[in-house]
């Protein structure tokens, strides 16, 4: 079990140090900004949606390792998905972090299962996801974790 936990920590650190899809989505159609005032995480999600499919996804901002890694892995996970599938994935990810769920059913996102043990860090891991949901819903309100 310790080897698995070490692997998960390495994946999170890799995405935190070398975030994928960091920057702005040049042809974005949907955007939202999220803020975790407790931790200081701030993220902007930009998406390019065409015909109900997320063609491109990017994020920009600053945050802790968990927040950055989560945003990085989220953008990878939703590219090519329909809006409906991305919103379903949001719900599933939220369940992984807040309820007892079998991490084996989550693919690469299973690395965040351990965050459940640290409730204050759940907000860090879910900020980008809540912001992505707001972007897909065309919400003009800034997303907060409070």
Secondary structure, 3 states (H helix, E strand, C coil): CHHHHHHHHHHHHHHHHCCCCECCCCCCCEEEEEEECCCCEEEEEEEEEECCEEEEEEEEEECCHHHHHHHHHHHHHHCCCEHHHHHHHHHHHHHHHHCCCCHHHHHHHHHHHHHHHCHHHHHHHHHHHHHHHHHHCCCCCCEECC
